[in-house]
Amino acid sequence: MIRRSLHILTKFVICFFAFSSYALTSPNVVLITIDDLNTDLGTYGHPIVKSPNIDNLARDGIRFDRAYAQHPQCTPSRSSFLTGLYPEQTGVIENGVHFRDIIPGVQTLPQRLKENGYFTARVGKIFHYGVPRDIGTNGLDDPVSWDVVVNPKGIDKNLEAELEIINPDTSNIGATLSWLSVESEDHEHTDGKVALEAVKLLHENHPIKTGKPFFVGVGFFRPHVPFIAPSKYFNLYKIEKIEPKLYPSNDRDDIPLMALADRPGQLDLSTQKKQEIIQAYYASVSFVDAQVGIILDALDALNLRKNTIVVLMSDHGYHLGQHGLWQKGDLFEGGVRAPLIISSPGNPNNGDDTLSIIEFVDLYPTIMDLVGLEKPSYLSGESLEPVLQNPKHVIRDSAFTLASTFKMMAPDRNYKNIMGYTLRTKDYRYTQWGPEGILGKELYDYRKDPDEYINLSNHKAYEAIRFNLHRVLRSRIEAGRTWVPELQ
């Protein structure tokens, strides 16, 4: 009896130390999402935007220069990259829909880590929030994904009555351009509190204390409108130094109506007003960059960087006047291309950038490979680990994105399938609106036209190219609709 008890105790001790050893050697993961952040950053070559902390992270990781969201709105994009499925597979093709209502059996990225021994926590916006409406609440969260959630709320939530608003008649200030410079300290704002709460979580859940690796999702709300930030960040950008994007007067003549995600009051803005808007956006970017620095400094101070994967990304692109467009929701390059940086410990290629075309849906399988866990069989993305090992490696020939936000602009409002689909290859973008492109097609040649000013979809010389891209896009649409029955 004593021998049997000792045998059981020995097995328990071995299992305990094996688990503890796994916990201390398994990489931690910090996922930093920055709402509505485009690639106007120092590390991406922007001439005036000040983002020293994000730039430093890029020097410690791989910067992806051709990273594309699968939808240009928050809920569909986040639902996609956190489940590893395309938007039409999740059933989420517009804001305000929860993927659990369509595919209740799906296992999200943080949920899979949680169910494999990780401590998982969220601070701020990882899954969807209505901003600024839902700040301080759980928003459209996924409770089973987390052990702990924190929902900070700062002074910005109480300053909405003081905003400068382009369209003051709107009932949703989260959907129109609005901004405010505030004499304040960072920690008084929601995002400042997000950073401090994240640091607290890192300290309290250090693997040496808990015996478990962690996944901490840190979701910043800015630069989503309203652009509210401490005045010192506005002061970084002199109005007279800001040059709004100029575009040809006939730029829109060959663009399908469905492609233009115009919002009330945002056409024909004065140069002064454009400068103020851009200043406010960049101020918000620099403010959030400072909060990113707080998290990175904490990882260093806690001696966690050497065993922590840090991912920094946005949820989609953002326009600041290109094609006369502001904000998001379109399928142009600026609407769907977004920043992505992956810093994995000990990678000899850290500091490099890559032109390999990737999709945000690739995040889930990438993290699984980096932490050594088996991937769910139904994931639609491709692991980026080969690109991290060799930045010249090609994962895919094209990136696929869809949009579904322009029903009110269709010629016939009875259409049942008013969708836009776009394909981005190394040299081209091909977009079609409505079934088989009946509501419009676009083709841009980036070798000659990097700003997408000339729609070549009807040009005879590009007929063969358009035909081939149309064929590829059709196959991507079909693959992106592949239903996974076991997730229902």
WONOR-V170963 format. One record per residue. N is the residue number from 1. RES is the residue in one small letter. PSI is psi in radians with two decimals (NA if undefined). Layout:
n->{N;N}
res->{RES;RES}
psi->{PSI;PSI}
This chain:
n->{1;2;3;4;5;6;7;8;9;10;11;12;13;14;15;16;17;18;19;20;21;22;23;24;25;26;27;28;29;30;31;32;33;34;35;36;37;38;39;40;41;42;43;44;45;46;47;48;49;50;51;52;53;54;55;56;57;58;59;60;61;62;63;64;65;66;67;68;69;70;71;72;73;74;75;76;77;78;79;80;81;82;83;84;85;86;87;88;89;90;91;92;93;94;95;96;97;98;99;100;101;102;103;104;105;106;107;108;109;110;111;112;113;114;115;116;117;118;119;120;121;122;123;124;125;126;127;128;129;130;131;132;133;134;135;136;137;138;139;140;141;142;143;144;145;146;147;148;149;150;151;152;153;154;155;156;157;158;159;160;161;162;163;164;165;166;167;168;169;170;171;172;173;174;175;176;177;178;179;180;181;182;183;184;185;186;187;188;189;190;191;192;193;194;195;196;197;198;199;200;201;202;203;204;205;206;207;208;209;210;211;212;213;214;215;216;217;218;219;220;221;222;223;224;225;226;227;228;229;230;231;232;233;234;235;236;237;238;239;240;241;242;243;244;245;246;247;248;249;250;251;252;253;254;255;256;257;258;259;260;261;262;263;264;265;266;267;268;269;270;271;272;273;274;275;276;277;278;279;280;281;282;283;284;285;286;287;288;289;290;291;292;293;294;295;296;297;298;299;300;301;302;303;304;305;306;307;308;309;310;311;312;313;314;315;316;317;318;319;320;321;322;323;324;325;326;327;328;329;330;331;332;333;334;335;336;337;338;339;340;341;342;343;344;345;346;347;348;349;350;351;352;353;354;355;356;357;358;359;360;361;362;363;364;365;366;367;368;369;370;371;372;373;374;375;376;377;378;379;380;381;382;383;384;385;386;387;388;389;390;391;392;393;394;395;396;397;398;399;400;401;402;403;404;405;406;407;408;409;410;411;412;413;414;415;416;417;418;419;420;421;422;423;424;425;426;427;428;429;430;431;432;433;434;435;436;437;438;439;440;441;442;443;444;445;446;447;448;449;450;451;452;453;454;455;456;457;458;459;460;461;462;463;464;465;466;467;468;469;470;471;472;473;474;475;476;477;478;479;480;481;482;483;484;485;486;487;488}
res->{m;i;r;r;s;l;h;i;l;t;k;f;v;i;c;f;f;a;f;s;s;y;a;l;t;s;p;n;v;v;l;i;t;i;d;d;l;n;t;d;l;g;t;y;g;h;p;i;v;k;s;p;n;i;d;n;l;a;r;d;g;i;r;f;d;r;a;y;a;q;h;p;q;c;t;p;s;r;s;s;f;l;t;g;l;y;p;e;q;t;g;v;i;e;n;g;v;h;f;r;d;i;i;p;g;v;q;t;l;p;q;r;l;k;e;n;g;y;f;t;a;r;v;g;k;i;f;h;y;g;v;p;r;d;i;g;t;n;g;l;d;d;p;v;s;w;d;v;v;v;n;p;k;g;i;d;k;n;l;e;a;e;l;e;i;i;n;p;d;t;s;n;i;g;a;t;l;s;w;l;s;v;e;s;e;d;h;e;h;t;d;g;k;v;a;l;e;a;v;k;l;l;h;e;n;h;p;i;k;t;g;k;p;f;f;v;g;v;g;f;f;r;p;h;v;p;f;i;a;p;s;k;y;f;n;l;y;k;i;e;k;i;e;p;k;l;y;p;s;n;d;r;d;d;i;p;l;m;a;l;a;d;r;p;g;q;l;d;l;s;t;q;k;k;q;e;i;i;q;a;y;y;a;s;v;s;f;v;d;a;q;v;g;i;i;l;d;a;l;d;a;l;n;l;r;k;n;t;i;v;v;l;m;s;d;h;g;y;h;l;g;q;h;g;l;w;q;k;g;d;l;f;e;g;g;v;r;a;p;l;i;i;s;s;p;g;n;p;n;n;g;d;d;t;l;s;i;i;e;f;v;d;l;y;p;t;i;m;d;l;v;g;l;e;k;p;s;y;l;s;g;e;s;l;e;p;v;l;q;n;p;k;h;v;i;r;d;s;a;f;t;l;a;s;t;f;k;m;m;a;p;d;r;n;y;k;n;i;m;g;y;t;l;r;t;k;d;y;r;y;t;q;w;g;p;e;g;i;l;g;k;e;l;y;d;y;r;k;d;p;d;e;y;i;n;l;s;n;h;k;a;y;e;a;i;r;f;n;l;h;r;v;l;r;s;r;i;e;a;g;r;t;w;v;p;e;l;q}
psi->{-0.78;-0.74;-0.72;-0.70;-0.72;-0.65;-0.77;-0.76;-0.73;-0.77;-0.69;-0.79;-0.75;-0.80;-0.70;-0.83;-0.55;-0.77;-0.76;-0.72;-0.72;-0.77;-0.65;-0.29;-0.41;2.36;2.44;2.85;2.26;2.04;2.01;2.00;2.37;2.00;2.20;0.44;2.18;-2.96;0.33;1.40;2.72;-0.78;-0.40;0.16;0.22;2.38;-0.40;-0.34;2.30;1.94;1.02;-0.57;-0.70;-0.67;-0.73;-0.68;-0.69;-0.59;-0.33;0.16;-2.87;2.20;2.20;2.02;-0.23;1.11;2.31;2.37;2.74;-0.09;2.46;0.44;2.79;-1.04;-0.89;-0.69;-0.86;-0.70;-0.61;-0.97;-0.31;-0.23;-0.26;0.39;2.71;2.74;-0.71;-0.24;-0.60;-0.37;0.08;1.78;0.20;2.88;2.69;0.13;2.36;2.26;-0.46;-0.43;-0.33;-0.77;1.27;-0.37;0.04;2.59;1.97;2.92;-0.96;-0.57;-0.73;-0.70;-0.74;-0.74;-0.04;0.53;0.03;2.53;2.24;2.39;2.63;2.38;2.12;-2.60;1.85;-1.08;-2.96;2.50;2.52;2.06;2.26;0.02;-0.81;0.08;2.34;-0.03;-3.10;-0.23;-2.54;1.09;3.06;1.56;-0.61;-0.19;-0.24;2.56;-0.67;2.44;2.54;2.29;1.39;2.72;2.17;-2.94;-0.41;-0.53;-0.38;0.10;0.22;-0.46;-0.29;0.03;2.57;2.15;2.28;-0.72;1.43;-0.23;-0.20;2.58;-0.06;1.64;-0.18;-0.04;0.06;2.82;2.20;2.63;2.87;2.28;2.25;2.25;1.78;3.01;2.69;-0.77;-0.18;-0.33;2.79;-0.84;-0.54;-0.69;-0.62;-0.82;-0.79;-0.67;-0.62;-0.74;-0.72;-0.75;-0.72;-0.71;-0.81;-0.40;0.56;2.32;-0.51;-0.55;-0.72;-0.38;0.22;2.48;2.85;2.70;2.02;2.08;2.12;1.92;1.93;2.53;-0.67;2.63;0.56;2.53;2.63;2.49;1.48;2.18;2.76;2.53;-0.54;-0.46;-0.56;-0.64;-0.24;-0.32;1.87;2.29;-0.75;-0.28;-0.17;2.17;1.79;2.63;2.25;2.51;2.71;2.57;-0.45;0.28;-0.69;-0.08;-0.57;0.29;2.25;2.51;-0.69;-0.39;-0.21;1.78;1.10;2.57;2.63;2.36;0.00;0.01;2.61;0.68;2.56;2.79;-0.73;-0.77;-0.68;-0.75;-0.70;-0.72;-0.82;-0.71;-0.79;-0.68;-0.84;-0.62;-0.72;-0.66;-0.82;-0.61;-0.84;-0.65;-0.70;-0.61;-0.62;-0.70;-0.65;-0.73;-0.78;-0.69;-0.67;-0.71;-0.69;-0.81;-0.57;0.11;0.70;-0.31;-0.60;-0.18;0.53;2.18;2.22;2.15;2.24;2.25;2.88;-3.04;-0.28;-3.05;-2.95;2.34;2.47;0.88;-0.13;2.32;0.35;0.20;2.54;2.55;-2.28;3.14;0.01;3.08;0.34;2.95;-0.80;-0.37;-0.39;-0.36;2.42;2.83;2.54;2.19;2.28;2.05;1.91;2.32;2.36;0.09;2.05;-0.25;-0.01;2.36;-0.22;2.90;2.86;2.48;0.10;2.27;2.20;2.84;2.63;-0.44;-0.24;-0.19;-0.85;-0.99;-0.50;-0.83;-0.69;-0.78;-0.71;-0.53;-0.06;0.48;2.65;2.45;2.48;2.47;-0.37;-0.03;2.44;-0.32;3.02;2.45;2.40;0.10;-0.70;-0.56;-0.65;-0.58;-0.51;1.70;-0.24;-0.08;2.47;2.06;-0.76;2.74;-0.27;2.77;2.49;2.29;2.59;2.76;2.73;0.65;0.20;0.57;-0.61;-0.22;0.00;2.53;-0.59;1.94;-0.06;-0.02;2.40;-0.31;1.10;1.64;2.67;2.41;2.42;2.58;2.19;2.03;-3.07;-0.69;-0.35;2.78;2.23;2.23;2.46;2.51;2.28;2.98;2.13;0.36;0.42;-0.33;0.10;2.61;2.64;2.48;2.15;2.42;1.80;-0.31;-0.58;-0.34;1.25;-0.32;0.11;0.82;-0.37;1.93;1.98;0.21;-0.41;0.18;2.23;-0.69;-0.35;0.23;-0.79;-0.69;-0.78;-0.73;-0.77;-0.76;-0.64;-0.73;-0.78;-0.75;-0.73;-0.75;-0.62;-0.66;-0.81;-0.76;-0.63;-0.12;0.01;2.07;2.50;1.64;-0.63;-0.18;-0.19;NA}
